[in-house]
Amino acid sequence: MYLQIVLVAMIAGLLIPIYEVWKTDNTWQLMLALGSISSKVSIIILVISVVRDDWMIGVVAAIILSLGNAGFMLLAHVIRRLNDGSY
């Protein structure tokens, strides 16, 4: 019962950056919102892996959590520099 409430709250929190992605045209804000979505989804996957006692899924979620956002931020910085013309 408590797990279902926690998962519904996590998914509700996931809708906030999805709304931000939907309404913005700024590339930098778009990439930050996508990074936030990546973090939230990996935490949801970690919770599910602990409940199912499946540590292989947890390892994948930890890799996404640690490396996924770094890739998004690097890509956002490259796109920002290309748009500024300072390359």
N, C-alpha and C positions, 0 to 999 in steps of 0.2 A: 504494500500500500504506500509506504513512504517513498519507495523507489520510484513509483509511478508519478508521485507528486514532484519529486526532484527532477525527473526527466522532462515532465511537462514544463516546469519552471525554466529548465535549461533551454528547451526548444523555444519558449517564449522570449528568452533573452537573446536567442539567435535571430529572431525576427527584426530586432532593432538595427543591426548592421545591414541586413538584407534590404530594409526600407531605405537606408542611407545610400546603398548602391543604386537603388532604383531611381532616386530623385536627383542625384548629383551628376554633374558633367565634368567636374574637376578630376583629373587623372590621379593626383596625389591622394585626394580623399577616397577615391574609388579603391586604390590599392591598399590604403590603410583599413578600409572597411572589409575588404577581402581577407586581409591578414587577421582581422578580428574574427571573421567567420571561421577561418582555419583553426584558430586557437580554441574557439568554442566547440567546434566539431570534434577536435582531438580530445578535449576534456570529456565530452559526452562518450566518446569511444572508450576512454580510460575507465569511466564509471561502469559502462556495460561490461568491459573485460574483467573488472574486479567482481562484479556480480556473477558473471558466468564462470569465474575462476579459469579464464583462458588467457594465459600470459603472453601468448604469441600475438594476439590482437593488441594487448597492452604495449608490447614492444613497438609495434607499428605506430600506435598512437603517440608514444613517446618520441619516436623519430619525426613524425609529422609536427609535433609540438616544438621540438628543438630546432629542426632544420627548415620547416615549411615557412615560418615567418621571416627567417633571414633571407630566403630567396625572394619572397614578396617585397621586402623592403629594399633589397638590392635592385630588383627590377623597377620598382617605383622611382628610385633615385636616378637610375639610368634614363628612364623616360622623362623625368623632370629636367635633367640636364640637356637632353636632346630638344625638348620644347623651349628651353631658355636660350638655346643656341650657344651654350658655353661648353662645347666639346672640343 
